[in-house]
């Protein structure tokens, strides 16, 4: 059974090409045990402060911290609160 981009029905090849052109330049970055640990600790800190932090945002912040990278997002507060470098876009 086709999944992902291969699930598009025939006749929508323009959509498939557009999606591929957006995804092609992206680099897949896997998490590491250290980044996952950092993300878990960040979630725990936020929980103890009475707030919430999604697992995805915590892991993204952990990977960014591990790599010394900047997170590009429209969700600046959740990442800035974790102390990671953030570049916000509209």
C-alpha positions in Angstrom: 0.0 0.0 0.0 1.5 3.4 -1.0 2.1 5.9 1.7 3.3 9.4 2.0 4.0 11.2 -1.2 3.5 7.9 -3.1 -0.2 7.9 -2.0 -1.1 10.7 -4.4 -3.5 9.5 -7.1 -2.4 9.5 -10.7 -3.0 12.9 -12.3 -1.6 14.9 -9.3 2.0 14.7 -10.4 2.3 18.5 -10.3 1.5 18.3 -6.5 4.1 15.5 -6.1 6.8 17.5 -7.9 6.0 20.6 -5.8 6.3 18.6 -2.6 9.5 16.9 -3.7 11.0 20.3 -4.5 10.2 21.5 -1.0 11.5 18.4 0.8 14.6 17.7 -1.4 16.8 20.4 0.1 16.0 19.5 3.7 18.4 17.4 5.7 17.1 14.7 8.0 18.6 15.0 11.5 18.1 12.1 13.9 17.9 12.6 17.6 20.6 11.3 19.9 20.3 9.8 23.4 21.8 13.1 24.7 19.3 15.2 22.8 16.4 13.0 23.9 17.5 13.2 27.6 17.8 17.0 27.3 14.3 17.1 25.8 12.9 14.9 28.6 14.5 17.1 31.3 13.2 20.2 29.6 9.6 18.8 29.6 10.0 17.9 33.3 11.2 21.4 34.2 8.3 23.0 32.4 5.9 20.6 34.1 7.3 21.5 37.5 6.8 25.1 36.7 3.1 24.4 36.1 3.2 24.6 32.3 3.1 22.2 29.4 5.6 21.4 26.7 4.9 19.0 23.9 7.3 16.1 23.3 7.9 17.2 19.7 9.0 20.7 20.7 11.2 19.3 23.5 12.9 16.9 21.2 13.5 19.5 18.5 15.0 21.8 21.2 17.2 18.9 22.4 18.5 18.2 19.0 19.1 21.9 18.3 21.0 22.2 21.6 23.0 19.1 20.8 24.0 20.5 17.4 24.4 24.1 18.5 21.7 25.0 15.9 19.0 27.6 15.8 15.3 26.6 15.7 13.3 28.3 12.9 9.7 28.4 14.0 6.5 30.4 14.4 6.3 29.0 17.9 8.9 31.2 19.5 7.7 31.1 23.2 8.0 27.3 23.6 11.6 27.3 22.3 12.8 30.5 23.8 11.5 29.3 27.2 13.8 26.3 26.8 16.8 28.5 26.2 17.5 27.5 22.6 18.4 30.0 19.9 15.2 30.8 17.9 14.6 32.5 14.6 10.9 33.4 14.2 9.2 33.7 10.9 5.7 35.0 10.0 
